[in-house]
Amino acid sequence: MEVIYELSENHIKDLHNLYTNEWWTNQRSLEETRKCVRGSQVCIGLIENNSLIGFVRVITDYTFKALIFDLIINRDYRAKKLGKN
């Protein structure tokens, strides 16, 4: 697995696919997915075999505050402690 900080168009499509499988994001269009990635100051993706399996985005002032949005992990990879060192 690899951590990335810039999503390719294919990774954005993978992210949109992840979104379509969740109740809280399944109404988002591909264009809205592109906009939320472009509008976020920090995007972190987790990829395996060049497919996006995890994602989180952050809005921050780079000094005091950072808000985490859209933390999502592919269902096949949940409960595998991907966030642990």
MODELLER restraints for C-alpha pairs under 7 A, 6 or more apart:
rsr = mdl.restraints
at = mdl.atoms
rsr.add(forms.Gaussian(group=physical.xy_distance, feature=features.Distance(at['CA:1:A'], at['CA:46:A']), mean=6.74, stdev=0.5))
rsr.add(forms.Gaussian(group=physical.xy_distance, feature=features.Distance(at['CA:1:A'], at['CA:47:A']), mean=5.62, stdev=0.5))
rsr.add(forms.Gaussian(group=physical.xy_distance, feature=features.Distance(at['CA:1:A'], at['CA:48:A']), mean=4.76, stdev=0.5))
rsr.add(forms.Gaussian(group=physical.xy_distance, feature=features.Distance(at['CA:2:A'], at['CA:46:A']), mean=5.76, stdev=0.5))
rsr.add(forms.Gaussian(group=physical.xy_distance, feature=features.Distance(at['CA:2:A'], at['CA:47:A']), mean=5.31, stdev=0.5))
rsr.add(forms.Gaussian(group=physical.xy_distance, feature=features.Distance(at['CA:2:A'], at['CA:48:A']), mean=6.52, stdev=0.5))
rsr.add(forms.Gaussian(group=physical.xy_distance, feature=features.Distance(at['CA:3:A'], at['CA:44:A']), mean=6.87, stdev=0.5))
rsr.add(forms.Gaussian(group=physical.xy_distance, feature=features.Distance(at['CA:3:A'], at['CA:45:A']), mean=5.70, stdev=0.5))
rsr.add(forms.Gaussian(group=physical.xy_distance, feature=features.Distance(at['CA:3:A'], at['CA:46:A']), mean=4.75, stdev=0.5))
rsr.add(forms.Gaussian(group=physical.xy_distance, feature=features.Distance(at['CA:3:A'], at['CA:47:A']), mean=6.43, stdev=0.5))
rsr.add(forms.Gaussian(group=physical.xy_distance, feature=features.Distance(at['CA:4:A'], at['CA:44:A']), mean=5.80, stdev=0.5))
rsr.add(forms.Gaussian(group=physical.xy_distance, feature=features.Distance(at['CA:4:A'], at['CA:45:A']), mean=5.07, stdev=0.5))
rsr.add(forms.Gaussian(group=physical.xy_distance, feature=features.Distance(at['CA:4:A'], at['CA:46:A']), mean=6.33, stdev=0.5))
rsr.add(forms.Gaussian(group=physical.xy_distance, feature=features.Distance(at['CA:5:A'], at['CA:43:A']), mean=5.55, stdev=0.5))
rsr.add(forms.Gaussian(group=physical.xy_distance, feature=features.Distance(at['CA:5:A'], at['CA:44:A']), mean=4.82, stdev=0.5))
rsr.add(forms.Gaussian(group=physical.xy_distance, feature=features.Distance(at['CA:5:A'], at['CA:45:A']), mean=6.26, stdev=0.5))
rsr.add(forms.Gaussian(group=physical.xy_distance, feature=features.Distance(at['CA:6:A'], at['CA:43:A']), mean=6.75, stdev=0.5))
rsr.add(forms.Gaussian(group=physical.xy_distance, feature=features.Distance(at['CA:11:A'], at['CA:51:A']), mean=6.60, stdev=0.5))
rsr.add(forms.Gaussian(group=physical.xy_distance, feature=features.Distance(at['CA:11:A'], at['CA:52:A']), mean=5.59, stdev=0.5))
rsr.add(forms.Gaussian(group=physical.xy_distance, feature=features.Distance(at['CA:12:A'], at['CA:34:A']), mean=6.58, stdev=0.5))
rsr.add(forms.Gaussian(group=physical.xy_distance, feature=features.Distance(at['CA:14:A'], at['CA:51:A']), mean=6.79, stdev=0.5))
rsr.add(forms.Gaussian(group=physical.xy_distance, feature=features.Distance(at['CA:14:A'], at['CA:52:A']), mean=5.69, stdev=0.5))
rsr.add(forms.Gaussian(group=physical.xy_distance, feature=features.Distance(at['CA:15:A'], at['CA:52:A']), mean=6.61, stdev=0.5))
rsr.add(forms.Gaussian(group=physical.xy_distance, feature=features.Distance(at['CA:16:A'], at['CA:30:A']), mean=5.94, stdev=0.5))
rsr.add(forms.Gaussian(group=physical.xy_distance, feature=features.Distance(at['CA:16:A'], at['CA:33:A']), mean=6.15, stdev=0.5))
rsr.add(forms.Gaussian(group=physical.xy_distance, feature=features.Distance(at['CA:18:A'], at['CA:74:A']), mean=6.44, stdev=0.5))
rsr.add(forms.Gaussian(group=physical.xy_distance, feature=features.Distance(at['CA:19:A'], at['CA:25:A']), mean=4.99, stdev=0.5))
rsr.add(forms.Gaussian(group=physical.xy_distance, feature=features.Distance(at['CA:19:A'], at['CA:26:A']), mean=5.40, stdev=0.5))
rsr.add(forms.Gaussian(group=physical.xy_distance, feature=features.Distance(at['CA:20:A'], at['CA:26:A']), mean=4.00, stdev=0.5))
rsr.add(forms.Gaussian(group=physical.xy_distance, feature=features.Distance(at['CA:37:A'], at['CA:43:A']), mean=6.91, stdev=0.5))
rsr.add(forms.Gaussian(group=physical.xy_distance, feature=features.Distance(at['CA:40:A'], at['CA:57:A']), mean=6.28, stdev=0.5))
rsr.add(forms.Gaussian(group=physical.xy_distance, feature=features.Distance(at['CA:40:A'], at['CA:58:A']), mean=6.05, stdev=0.5))
rsr.add(forms.Gaussian(group=physical.xy_distance, feature=features.Distance(at['CA:40:A'], at['CA:59:A']), mean=5.70, stdev=0.5))
rsr.add(forms.Gaussian(group=physical.xy_distance, feature=features.Distance(at['CA:41:A'], at['CA:58:A']), mean=6.05, stdev=0.5))
rsr.add(forms.Gaussian(group=physical.xy_distance, feature=features.Distance(at['CA:41:A'], at['CA:59:A']), mean=5.43, stdev=0.5))
rsr.add(forms.Gaussian(group=physical.xy_distance, feature=features.Distance(at['CA:41:A'], at['CA:60:A']), mean=6.79, stdev=0.5))
rsr.add(forms.Gaussian(group=physical.xy_distance, feature=features.Distance(at['CA:42:A'], at['CA:57:A']), mean=5.65, stdev=0.5))
rsr.add(forms.Gaussian(group=physical.xy_distance, feature=features.Distance(at['CA:42:A'], at['CA:58:A']), mean=4.98, stdev=0.5))
rsr.add(forms.Gaussian(group=physical.xy_distance, feature=features.Distance(at['CA:42:A'], at['CA:59:A']), mean=6.72, stdev=0.5))
rsr.add(forms.Gaussian(group=physical.xy_distance, feature=features.Distance(at['CA:43:A'], at['CA:56:A']), mean=6.02, stdev=0.5))
rsr.add(forms.Gaussian(group=physical.xy_distance, feature=features.Distance(at['CA:43:A'], at['CA:57:A']), mean=4.41, stdev=0.5))
rsr.add(forms.Gaussian(group=physical.xy_distance, feature=features.Distance(at['CA:43:A'], at['CA:58:A']), mean=6.37, stdev=0.5))
rsr.add(forms.Gaussian(group=physical.xy_distance, feature=features.Distance(at['CA:44:A'], at['CA:55:A']), mean=5.70, stdev=0.5))
rsr.add(forms.Gaussian(group=physical.xy_distance, feature=features.Distance(at['CA:44:A'], at['CA:56:A']), mean=5.43, stdev=0.5))
rsr.add(forms.Gaussian(group=physical.xy_distance, feature=features.Distance(at['CA:44:A'], at['CA:57:A']), mean=6.24, stdev=0.5))
rsr.add(forms.Gaussian(group=physical.xy_distance, feature=features.Distance(at['CA:45:A'], at['CA:52:A']), mean=6.54, stdev=0.5))
rsr.add(forms.Gaussian(group=physical.xy_distance, feature=features.Distance(at['CA:45:A'], at['CA:54:A']), mean=5.57, stdev=0.5))
rsr.add(forms.Gaussian(group=physical.xy_distance, feature=features.Distance(at['CA:45:A'], at['CA:55:A']), mean=4.46, stdev=0.5))
rsr.add(forms.Gaussian(group=physical.xy_distance, feature=features.Distance(at['CA:45:A'], at['CA:56:A']), mean=6.66, stdev=0.5))
rsr.add(forms.Gaussian(group=physical.xy_distance, feature=features.Distance(at['CA:46:A'], at['CA:52:A']), mean=5.81, stdev=0.5))
rsr.add(forms.Gaussian(group=physical.xy_distance, feature=features.Distance(at['CA:46:A'], at['CA:53:A']), mean=5.64, stdev=0.5))
rsr.add(forms.Gaussian(group=physical.xy_distance, feature=features.Distance(at['CA:46:A'], at['CA:54:A']), mean=4.72, stdev=0.5))
rsr.add(forms.Gaussian(group=physical.xy_distance, feature=features.Distance(at['CA:46:A'], at['CA:55:A']), mean=6.21, stdev=0.5))
rsr.add(forms.Gaussian(group=physical.xy_distance, feature=features.Distance(at['CA:47:A'], at['CA:53:A']), mean=5.43, stdev=0.5))
rsr.add(forms.Gaussian(group=physical.xy_distance, feature=features.Distance(at['CA:47:A'], at['CA:54:A']), mean=6.90, stdev=0.5))
rsr.add(forms.Gaussian(group=physical.xy_distance, feature=features.Distance(at['CA:53:A'], at['CA:73:A']), mean=5.82, stdev=0.5))
rsr.add(forms.Gaussian(group=physical.xy_distance, feature=features.Distance(at['CA:53:A'], at['CA:74:A']), mean=5.08, stdev=0.5))
rsr.add(forms.Gaussian(group=physical.xy_distance, feature=features.Distance(at['CA:54:A'], at['CA:72:A']), mean=5.60, stdev=0.5))
rsr.add(forms.Gaussian(group=physical.xy_distance, feature=features.Distance(at['CA:54:A'], at['CA:73:A']), mean=4.26, stdev=0.5))
rsr.add(forms.Gaussian(group=physical.xy_distance, feature=features.Distance(at['CA:54:A'], at['CA:74:A']), mean=6.14, stdev=0.5))
rsr.add(forms.Gaussian(group=physical.xy_distance, feature=features.Distance(at['CA:55:A'], at['CA:71:A']), mean=5.72, stdev=0.5))
rsr.add(forms.Gaussian(group=physical.xy_distance, feature=features.Distance(at['CA:55:A'], at['CA:72:A']), mean=5.39, stdev=0.5))
rsr.add(forms.Gaussian(group=physical.xy_distance, feature=features.Distance(at['CA:55:A'], at['CA:73:A']), mean=6.57, stdev=0.5))
rsr.add(forms.Gaussian(group=physical.xy_distance, feature=features.Distance(at['CA:56:A'], at['CA:68:A']), mean=6.98, stdev=0.5))
rsr.add(forms.Gaussian(group=physical.xy_distance, feature=features.Distance(at['CA:56:A'], at['CA:69:A']), mean=6.18, stdev=0.5))
rsr.add(forms.Gaussian(group=physical.xy_distance, feature=features.Distance(at['CA:56:A'], at['CA:70:A']), mean=5.43, stdev=0.5))
rsr.add(forms.Gaussian(group=physical.xy_distance, feature=features.Distance(at['CA:56:A'], at['CA:71:A']), mean=4.33, stdev=0.5))
rsr.add(forms.Gaussian(group=physical.xy_distance, feature=features.Distance(at['CA:56:A'], at['CA:72:A']), mean=6.51, stdev=0.5))
rsr.add(forms.Gaussian(group=physical.xy_distance, feature=features.Distance(at['CA:57:A'], at['CA:68:A']), mean=5.95, stdev=0.5))
rsr.add(forms.Gaussian(group=physical.xy_distance, feature=features.Distance(at['CA:57:A'], at['CA:69:A']), mean=5.29, stdev=0.5))
rsr.add(forms.Gaussian(group=physical.xy_distance, feature=features.Distance(at['CA:57:A'], at['CA:70:A']), mean=6.29, stdev=0.5))
rsr.add(forms.Gaussian(group=physical.xy_distance, feature=features.Distance(at['CA:58:A'], at['CA:66:A']), mean=6.37, stdev=0.5))
rsr.add(forms.Gaussian(group=physical.xy_distance, feature=features.Distance(at['CA:58:A'], at['CA:67:A']), mean=5.50, stdev=0.5))
rsr.add(forms.Gaussian(group=physical.xy_distance, feature=features.Distance(at['CA:58:A'], at['CA:68:A']), mean=4.69, stdev=0.5))
rsr.add(forms.Gaussian(group=physical.xy_distance, feature=features.Distance(at['CA:58:A'], at['CA:69:A']), mean=6.00, stdev=0.5))
rsr.add(forms.Gaussian(group=physical.xy_distance, feature=features.Distance(at['CA:59:A'], at['CA:66:A']), mean=5.69, stdev=0.5))
rsr.add(forms.Gaussian(group=physical.xy_distance, feature=features.Distance(at['CA:59:A'], at['CA:67:A']), mean=5.28, stdev=0.5))
rsr.add(forms.Gaussian(group=physical.xy_distance, feature=features.Distance(at['CA:59:A'], at['CA:68:A']), mean=6.78, stdev=0.5))
rsr.add(forms.Gaussian(group=physical.xy_distance, feature=features.Distance(at['CA:60:A'], at['CA:66:A']), mean=4.18, stdev=0.5))
rsr.add(forms.Gaussian(group=physical.xy_distance, feature=features.Distance(at['CA:60:A'], at['CA:67:A']), mean=6.25, stdev=0.5))
